[in-house]
């Protein structure tokens, strides 16, 4: 049986994402994987993480733009890449990334959606940066929006916990802020998390499944 995975806000910790995928038994030949943006900046290896994302996409994963990728479209940090040719290659890869994706009952986006606006005319700035207006909005009928961008500890939950809103699932567990990187399996309700500081011990939990927007 195929499984549906999602991860967000990797922030240069690509080697930890690899560990999570291996621990979860991710099989690109059978499973689906959605990556929700912010692969770069703040962590130890932005370029290496983008290289990993590129390989995962070649095997069938879908990678969305986050606000930090959009910063790279304007200017790639000099200390992140060896030369301008490499920077341009990463910018081409980022340009080809979609801003949102849909699969079954799930809608994937980096930051969220502006309420009441059709997906076809959502603003890229909202999709990659919106916070409170989206978090406090009503569910979209029949959909669960899976998003990152806002670390879950900002909602008052434990740093390694997902956040459950009205038809929403927040999966950014704060790797950029010294907390955890997490991988979600959405069909069975499983979560693998690893702290970004050593020792990198992975723990797995089952989280409560919840109904889609109604």
Steps between C-alpha positions, in 0.01 A plus 500: 500500500636842408552765766481879491788695657563871557782705649561874522758757604809282468725810514830341400453178700471277196704223664238482777220481244681207340514330840129555559406360159720197554360440849144526367572256219411748225482321165493744206377222275177468701464797734424868437713774657418872516765748616353834604786743458776677694780261415760777531636756747553487878633141508839344419472396133257680273661389173523136606137507606392638163702225333312243711166660411595485132575126530176435685305686231673295230360193679146642508478737797334840469690799643330836554656844528528655843573861588870422539524353151340817370777695671750290305325596177598858580848430638681177580728555802865504395600267782242235401633410154843482338432717194244688293441204269390284792282781633326531164439124491329511840292800392376309194401207721315728740322683217350169386361419847123545536350714777236247602390146426194285551471126556173334590350672805822690573616842384870574552647849532795662673332762718125494437220649293312827495144412604234526232742529208497224232825305476549612141544863606669464838789745542850343525573730795203357690581140408853536637459751784144521636444417866216607733233572240537146369546333838176651629294433187231237455574168335475445127221254435630147460867597529779496753763768436847376595745786551825613659661845541365564851679279751248309704639615836362844410151350532576402860565129441823314575776574249493143366119487462288567195228765517140412413266780395165513325577291192869581542814312597819690584815287469789746547649388832763772513821369344589861415476590869706218644210262562390205284466388141195283441354271237126432486325195357150626445292190432584310819576806711867439580777747577877456508701780666866563562666782697736714295751496787690179585429230585271464200268240645191444287171439676173385347147561621146446376303820500125526508335505160239771455221569256543707185328834464122463483 
